[in-house]
Amino acid sequence: MSIEAPDQRAPRLKLLRDALERGTLRRVQRMVNALHPAEIADLLESLPPAERDVVWDLVDTQTDGDVLVALNEEVRAKLVGGMDAEELIAATDGMDLDDLADLVPDLPEAVTRQVIQSMDHQDRERLRAVMAYAEDTAGGLMDPDVVTVRPDVTLEVVLRYLRIRGELPAGGDALYVVNRYGRYVGYLYLTSLLTSDPTMTVAELMDASVEGVPATIDAREVASLFETRDLVTAPVVDSDGRLLGRITIDDVVDVIREEAEHSILSMAGLAEDEDMFAPVVTSSRRRAVWLGVNLATAFIAASVVGLFQATIDQVVALAVLMPIVASMGGIAGSQTLTLIIRGVALGQVDGSNARWLMMRELAVGVLNGLGWALVVAAATILWFKSWLLGGIIALALIINLVIAALSGVLIPLVLRRMKIDPALAGSVVLTTVTDVVGFMVFLGLGALLLT
């Protein structure tokens, strides 16, 4: 998808929809095909299904493959399902191998076989090398199209080779230096190649400090490496150090965007590849799962309240005030939870520093608990004219904020260890904990001291 700003996309989308409503399809076709494939994908995702199909039919067939790769998985699957084998094979013609590796899993098996059979042996092996790795790893991200040189040749020889070759892979800032066994040994920047003495050898000029990225590491770790080392491209190597391909900054931008979407949507129980214009029944079914989970946890909290029904009947003020305790705990816990999930995603939080973070968040919980407990207690005393009720809610608030801080640290770490996405399940578990603890402490103290 394009990362163009929403205020730039909105007028373009409005113009396109106006043209569609007026039936001026030639104008729509000109508008669409003047865009970059990623921008076309972005517009397609912004259209309801009927209009999307019309616009898709107007897209230049030469850019079909690049547009399909840029679409989210659900929209792509729908469009691929409406294309025949000849159209799909034509769409894959001339695609970069790393993009083709992303598209091939969504193609029908018969089409995939034809596409692979139509490739030369070298490209076929390169494609298989990329597809051997999971999509969310360095190997799955890499482009196998690389230019390599030996360390013992001169720059003049390298320049002659490049002139004969005629072109370089897009998005690169360097050539990769490998030994006779294909193992990566260094980085030769194009700027150095062009500005240095042609009689120098590659070994004299190469940068051996740029390490190869293991093909099996997680894509998030790759993004972190690019950020910390200010990389534009990076070599990808296997367990023996042999060069497999390269990752470019545009691949990393896609990872960062997808991680951001995942974090935001998962906290609401949604998938980042969900089509915004999916059928009502489909969307309802997906969302029903987490609504059901939430309902189950709500019944748990309600059952705790039910245990103190007799107390609430005697002291109605408890029913009025108890949402305050649960709400404050929920907000405080969500702040800690979000911070820890972010730290886990960035690789900044693990077992080595979790204890320190937990103690820090407990201290923050105590400090905020004391401060806001005084405010809530004062308001309660003025409202209900009861010092005892003010003291009860103040104590309950302090306890719940401390428990919320503790839960906000422990829940994502425990879920991660259980191989459950903290962004997806963390908020549900946290809400249950803060509600149950808040109601239990507040109503328990009320039952003990007011009845």
Secondary structure, DSSP 8 states (H G I E B T S, - for coil): -----HHHHHHHHHHHHHHHHHT-HHHHHHHHHTS-HHHHHHHHHTS-HHHHHHHHHHS-GGGHHHHHHHS-HHHHHHHHHTS-HHHHHHHHTT--HHHHHHHGGGS-HHHHHHHHHTS-HHHHHHHHHHHTS-TTBHHHH-B----EE-TTSBHHHHHHHHHHH----TT--EEEEE-TTSBEEEEEEHHHHHHS-TTSBHHHH-BTTS--EETTSBHHHHHHHHHHHT-SEEEEE-TT-BEEEEEEHHHHHHHHHHHHHHHHHHTTT--TT--TT--HHHHHHHHHHHHHHHHHHHHHHHHHHHHTHHHHHH-HHHHHHHHHHHHHHHHHHHHHHHHHHHHHHTT--SHHHHHHHHHHHHHHHHHHHHHHHHHHHHHHHHHH--HHHHHHHHHHHHHHHHHHHHHHHHHHHHHHHTT--HHHHHHHHHHHHHHHHHHHHHHHHHHHHH-
